[in-house]
Amino acid sequence: LKHTRLALKLFLVPHTMPPPGLALVGACLGHSGSSCTASSNVVRPPSPRSRASSIVARSYAAVAAATATIAASAITGGAVALAIVYVCGKLRRKRAQKRGVGVALPHVGQGKAYLDWNATSPIFPEVTMAMAPYIAHEFGNPSSNHCFGAPSRAAEANARAQVAQLLGCEADEIIFCGCGSEADNMALRGGIAFGCRSLPPGTKPHVISSVIEHPAVTACLDAMQTAGQVDVTFVDVDHEGCIKPAAVASAVRATTVLVSIMHSNNEVGTIQDIKGISAAARAARRSLGDADVGELLLHADAAQSIGKVPVQPKVMDVDLATIVGHKFAAPKGVAALYLRRGIDLPPLLLGGGQEAGRRAGTEAVPQIVALGAAAEVVSRELPALAAHMRRCSDELHAGLVRGLGADRLRVNGPPHSAGDERRLPNTLSIGIRGVSASAVLADLCAASVAASASAACHSIAKAQVDLPVAAHSVSGARDASGAGVAASEAQVSSVLRAMGVPLEYARGTLRLSVGRHTVTEEIDRTVAAIIASCDNAA
């Protein structure tokens, strides 16, 4: 544009007189010129008048040539710029068309397969674009009342509304926090403290949970029980990993203040009947007929369910619910706790008055914006997402059955044919008889296939943490009575042991989980790698 303006100036401004220095330019250009006659060999010097006219003419010609060159450069540059803008726009539109369910991510083109979506989800392209401005230039503190804080504050409010819409609740019932473990701890410690207000002074509160919960729940309750702050009952599960409402109801006491049950299991994908559990627990509490009986709170850890099946706390009749960003397309470092109106939990973190005084700490606006954007995507796409994930999981199962034979395989959890009301559509926990999961996973890693044997957080706990644990813990070092177990059995996750999965299948169990961007190439690559590994082991 700058060159174009310069060219137009040179073309359009009339020159009635030679510009300064024009004579010098012309003199330089016409220095060797001379006037000769064809009929005579005598060289006649030009007259002073004709020489001046020649200099001016040559000078104007030089200016015209330079102007034309500049104009041509400007036009060429402008055309190139327009072409670049057009191509970039076309690429952006093409990329936009590539977003959505069933569209491959770049790692597929690199010969890799990612089937560990339950460990963490890739960040969706739409989510990356939504959070980018709040990383690049919208850096204001949302608590600041100036022009830099206002955009961040508005973005946070919008994200809160997006998450609330996903959960079917009100925006002021959403508390943003740093991770799922924080949300679980906030719900447990805060819920217990809230429930203690209705108990007689000095009464120890009672909590009910299950033997297959996430370590964020079991470790917190173990610590509080060890410190003498609470009594805990961990109810058992059946062979499919289901928690029976009647089992929870039978564990309720007059001092029970909180029931915490995961909505779906992160290893085998079993979906719990949270609404039935809530109804049974509340009815059991009311039936005690004790005048001192206070309100019973229900907490559901829905970290693994969001983006796969509908999760609405009000429909499930729970008071608290945990959701985790990196499980459904947002980055790590952001989560949320649903807290029903009317429940005033004491804050887990003390400090400033952020999150209406319920969670101290300056808000991580980029992550919060990303959580809201992810919530909007899965809200819009949930039916298509569930169908796609179910289709991918079915292809995985069918391919393994064809390659290894049905008699060598065992699906852990509800039958694979069960609907999405009983198991997550994206999760396939499959035991392979006669192999070691660790050996198969090593072969998959060599083939650039990502999968797991159990929850990633459980594996880290077993590898890095050396703490005393209870019988239900994830360490796998004790059986239901607290006694030691064999070394081979200690390699099996506590979830599979609680379900009574036979050891020959439990030792060879793989957790294969798919997601929005899983494609057929990844399924085929994974099936082929597993079959090759099992054939080598045989």
Secondary structure, DSSP 8 states (H G I E B T S, - for coil): -HHHHHHHHHHHS--SS--TTHHHHHHHHTTT-----TT-S------HHHHHHHHHHHHHHHHHHHHHHHHHHHHHHHHHHHHHHHHHHHHHHHHHHT-STT---HHHHTT-EE-BTTT-----HHHHHHHTHHHHT----TT--STTHHHHHHHHHHHHHHHHHHHTS-GGGEEEES-HHHHHHHHHHHHHHHHHTTS-TT---EEEEETT--HHHHHHHHHHHHTTS-EEEEE---TTS---HHHHHHH--TTEEEEEEESB-TTT-BB--HHHHHHHHHHHHHHT--TT----EEEEE-TTTTTTS---HHHHT-SEEEEEGGGTTS-SS-EEEEE-TT-----SS-SS-TGGGTS-S---HHHHHHHHHHHHHHHHHHHHHHHHHHHHHHHHHHHHHHHH-GGGEEE-SS-TTS-TTTB-TTEEEEEETTS-HHHHHHHHHHTTEE-BSS-HHHHHHHHH------TTSTT--B-TTS-B--HHHHTS-HHHHHHT--HHHHTTEEEEE--TT--HHHHHHHHHHHHHHHHHH-
